[in-house]
């Protein structure tokens, strides 16, 4: 997994060569979300993505064919009334 360009890229590892092969470019749910970090769940089917600009954590699920990620839900991680323009991923500008 790699996040960048307002998307999360999904790669597969070739078991024989160890080389990465791009599988899909998964666009963020909200315009200019800015995915900063992506972390897979131990079950290998769910990915959590922290959005740098909107301060959401999105939950994505690997499709049955393993070729792309589908958005399931997003949760705002800022305190009620928090302005996402004052935060950057998990650090405050103030």
N, C-alpha and C positions, 0 to 999 in steps of 0.2 A: 504494500500500500504506500502511496505517496500522495500528499495533498499539495495543491498549488494550482494557480490559474483558475480559481473559483470552482475547483472540482477535486474529486478524489480519484486518482488513477489506480487501477487494479492491474496487477501483474501476476503472472504464473511463473514458477521456477521449473525449468526443464530439469528433470531428475537425473538425466544422463550427463548433461553438460554443465549444469549449475547456472546457466544463463537465464536472464529474465526476458519474458516475452509479454509485451503489453496486451492486456485483455480488453480493457474498456476505460473510457473517460466518463466519470459520473458527475454531472453538473450539480452544483450546490442548489438547494431548494430555493433560497432567496438570492436575488441579484446582489452581487458584491458581498457575499457572506465571508469569503476569504478563509476557506478551511486551513487551519493552522496545524492541527495534530489529528492523526487517525490512529485508532487503537482497536485491534480485533478482540472480540470476546473469546474466551478459551474454547467455546464450542465450534469455532471456525466459521460460523454462519452469520454472525452479527459484527458490525463495525460501528464504533462510536467516533464521531468527527466533531472536533471543537472548532467553531467558527470564530475567527479572529475579529472580524469587524462587527458582527451582530451579537456576539456573546451567547450563541445558542450551542447546544450539543445536539447533534442529529444522530439518529439511530438508523443504520442502513442494514439491509439483509442481502446476503449473497443469493442470487437466483439459483434455481435448481440445477441449471446447466453450468453454474459456476463462472459465467462469463461477464456478469455485471452486478451492480449493487442497486437495490430498490430502496427508496426512502420510506421509512415506516412512521417516524415522528420526530419532532424537534422540541426541545425544552429550553426556555430562556433561563440562563444561570445567574442573571443579575438580580439583586434584591428588588422588591416591588418598587416601581418608579425609577429604577436605575436607567441612566442614559448610556446607551452602548457607545456613544461618541467619546465618553470619558474613560473607557476601558479598552484594553488591547489584549485579547485572548484571556489570560488570567492575571493581568497586572493593571493597576489603575494609573492614570496619568496624574491624578490629583495628589 
